[in-house]
Amino acid sequence: MPAPADWSEIAVAQVRGQSVLVASRNVQPLKILNPRAPGGGCHVVLSSYGGGMVAGDTIRIHLTAHAETRLLLGTQANTKIFRSMDGKVAEQTVEGTLESGALAAVLPDPVVLQENSRYRQRQHWHLASGAVLLLADWLHSGRMDNGEQFAFTSFDSELRITVAGRLTVLDRFAFRPEEHIATSPANFDRYQTTLSVYLVGHPDDARFLALARTLEQLQTISRAALPDDLSKQEFVVAVTPSRPGVYLLRALGTSRQALQPLYEALGQSLEQTELLGHHPGRRKY
């Protein structure tokens, strides 16, 4: 089904053994890039003309990965959310469909919420039986290098993932620093960046199992071996097989550098021939 006129569109199909971008439509402020990808997969990069999103910007993306395709979806750099002076919200919505046998790795750079910014994101992914989705969602407290921490106004996020029409993952998160104490141990404590990684697929799929093993290996500290003083840890990671065919990783870090090794591990795993066949960050970082 084609996307509505005010939606950007991305479609990937299998052509002569290669996953190829067969439909690409940009609706400002979004800009879609398609760098060459080794290994037979398709690489799509989301960018923008202004280096970020200003108050009132609305990005809507309709994405389809057709049967047996392999897709890497990323961003050109951090998604900067600029301040809102009039109460308007910057908003991004992704409606993604993965057909049977498709594999999509969604590995964006962090969302950076600047002072007085307002941001809302919605991601709805529809997986056919036999599809595999690896999706990361990364949030910074602000421009940390400038000492800006949790100075934004609001952040709202919703992720829905259905498999064969059945709702499998529903994750909602909202945070408003004026209403919540960011440094509370119940919230972010001393950490400034948070990363969530979702893995969804059939539990017997070899691709799902390979990525699940990678996530499990990132759980470096078990609950039975927690150190007495967590404040000395630059990052903490929790990995949970929440239900058959679903893995969830949560991580908190003091900086991007603290969590970057997690992306490196995912990149090394995706380098396997049956996955993307190349390291997503090798040419970027």
Secondary structure, DSSP 8 states (H G I E B T S, - for coil): ----TTSEEEEEEEETTEEEEEEEE--TTEEEE----GGG-EEEEEEETTSEE-TT-EEEEEEEE-TT-EEEEEESS-EEE---SSS--EEEEEEEEE-TT-EEEEE---EEE-TT-EEEEEEEEEE-TT-EEEEEEEEESS-GGGT--S--SEEEEEEEEEETTEEEEEEEEEE-TTTS-TTSTTTTTT--EEEEEEEES-TT-HHHHHHHHHHHHT--S-GGG--S-GGG-SEEEEEEEEETTEEEEEEEESSHHHHHHHHHHHHHHHTSTTTTSS-TTTTT-
